[in-house]
């Protein structure tokens, strides 16, 4: 490749490269990086699951403050939710971070029969969906005040063992 060709190619990508760098350093940087990695592997870079809601993690400085905020929003924190919120595996973000949430059913992920959580999380990852930090489900409960009656959303997260040792995930309902 000649110097002129290289210079021309670099000039053509300078603008898009700067735009990409800005996107990587923004609040959605993690999802841009994951999409870029999928692109480099010649996979579909954009998720089939659009952003459904955005929540802000790290606003509450303690589990008690988060529980109080949920209750002040008009929702209830069940005893078993309080139990798993008290476990070391449940931790709060140390700084405010926006997180984009998508909704997906097991059917959306291509399953026709019930599956184990590990299998669901692995399939979701092939679509670029990452497990939620447990705090995200709690913040969703706080903010999703007009949830349709009867709807239950199960958090796609690594389970947390409750006091009986049973693995649990949060349900928002």
C-alpha positions in Angstrom: 0.0 0.0 0.0 1.4 3.4 -1.0 1.7 6.3 1.5 -1.0 8.2 -0.5 -3.4 5.3 -0.2 -2.7 4.8 3.5 -3.2 8.6 4.1 -6.4 8.5 2.2 -7.7 5.5 4.2 -6.8 7.1 7.5 -8.5 10.3 6.5 -11.7 8.4 5.7 -11.8 6.7 9.1 -10.8 9.6 11.2 -14.3 10.9 11.8 -16.0 7.5 12.4 -13.1 6.5 14.7 -13.5 9.7 16.8 -17.3 9.1 16.9 -16.6 5.5 18.1 -14.2 6.7 20.8 -16.9 9.1 22.1 -19.4 6.3 22.2 -17.0 4.0 24.1 -16.4 6.6 26.7 -20.2 7.4 27.2 -22.7 5.8 29.4 -23.4 3.1 26.8 -19.7 2.3 26.3 -19.9 -1.2 27.5 -22.6 -2.2 25.0 -20.7 -0.4 22.2 -17.6 -2.4 23.0 -19.6 -5.7 23.1 -21.2 -4.9 19.8 -17.7 -4.1 18.3 -16.4 -7.4 19.5 -19.3 -9.2 17.9 -18.7 -7.3 14.7 -15.0 -8.4 14.6 -16.1 -12.0 15.0 -18.5 -11.4 12.0 -21.5 -11.8 14.2 -24.6 -9.6 14.3 -23.4 -6.6 16.4 -26.8 -5.2 17.4 -29.1 -7.0 19.7 -32.5 -8.2 18.6 -33.7 -6.9 21.9 -34.0 -3.1 22.1 -33.5 -1.1 25.2 -36.8 -1.4 27.2 -35.9 0.7 30.3 -32.9 2.4 31.7 -32.1 2.4 35.4 -29.5 4.1 37.5 -27.4 2.0 39.8 -25.4 3.4 42.8 -27.9 6.0 43.9 -28.6 4.2 47.2 -25.7 4.0 49.6 -27.0 1.1 51.6 -29.3 -1.9 51.2 -31.6 -0.3 53.9 -31.8 2.9 51.8 -32.7 0.9 48.7 -35.4 -1.1 50.6 -36.8 2.2 51.9 -36.9 3.7 48.4 -38.7 0.7 47.1 -41.3 0.9 49.9 -41.7 4.7 49.4 -42.5 4.1 45.7 -45.5 2.1 46.9 -44.0 -1.4 46.4 -43.2 -4.1 48.9 -40.0 -5.9 49.6 -40.7 -9.5 50.4 -39.0 -11.3 53.3 -37.1 -13.6 50.9 -36.0 -10.5 48.9 -34.7 -8.9 52.1 -32.9 -12.2 52.9 -31.0 -12.3 49.6 -30.3 -8.5 49.7 -28.5 -9.2 53.0 -26.1 -11.7 51.4 -22.5 -10.8 50.4 -23.2 -11.6 46.8 -25.7 -8.7 46.7 -23.7 -5.5 46.4 -24.5 -2.0 45.4 -22.7 -0.1 42.7 -20.1 2.3 44.3 -20.9 5.1 41.8 -23.9 6.1 39.8 -24.1 4.1 36.6 -26.8 3.9 34.0 -27.8 0.5 32.8 -30.0 -0.3 29.8 -32.4 -3.2 30.3 -34.0 -5.4 27.6 -37.0 -7.7 27.9 -36.7 -11.3 26.6 -38.7 -14.4 27.1 -37.4 -17.9 26.9 -39.3 -18.2 23.6 -37.6 -15.0 22.3 -34.3 -16.8 23.0 -35.4 -19.7 20.9 -36.5 -22.2 23.6 -39.7 -24.2 23.3 -39.4 -25.9 26.7 -38.4 -24.8 30.2 -34.7 -24.4 30.7 -32.2 -24.1 33.5 -31.1 -20.6 34.4 -27.5 -21.3 33.3 -28.7 -22.4 29.8 -30.9 -19.3 29.5 -28.0 -16.9 30.5 -25.7 -18.7 28.0 -28.2 -18.3 25.2 -28.9 -14.7 26.1 -25.2 -14.0 25.9 -25.2 -15.1 22.3 -27.6 -12.1 21.7 -25.3 -9.7 23.5 -27.4 -9.8 26.7 -25.4 -9.8 29.9 -26.6 -11.0 33.4 -27.9 -8.2 35.5 -26.3 -7.0 38.6 -28.8 -7.9 41.4 -29.2 -4.2 42.3 -30.8 -3.6 38.8 -33.9 -5.7 39.6 -34.4 -3.8 42.9 -34.0 -0.4 41.2 -36.5 -1.6 38.5 -39.0 -2.5 41.3 -38.6 1.0 42.7 -39.1 2.8 39.3 -41.5 0.5 37.5 -44.5 1.8 39.5 -47.1 1.4 36.7 -46.4 -2.3 36.1 -49.4 -4.1 34.6 -51.3 -6.1 37.2 -50.2 -9.8 37.1 -47.0 -9.2 35.2 -43.9 -10.8 36.8 -40.4 -10.1 35.4 -37.6 -12.5 36.4 -34.2 -11.0 36.6 -31.6 -12.7 34.4 -28.9 -12.6 37.0 -26.5 -14.9 38.8 -28.5 -16.5 41.6 -27.9 -15.6 45.2 -28.2 -18.3 47.9 -30.8 -17.5 50.5 -30.6 -18.5 54.2 -31.6 -22.1 53.3 -28.9 -22.3 50.7 -31.4 -22.2 47.8 -30.3 -20.2 44.7 -32.7 -17.3 44.1 -33.2 -14.5 41.5 -35.3 -11.4 41.9 -38.8 -11.3 40.5 -40.4 -7.9 39.8 -44.2 -8.3 40.1 
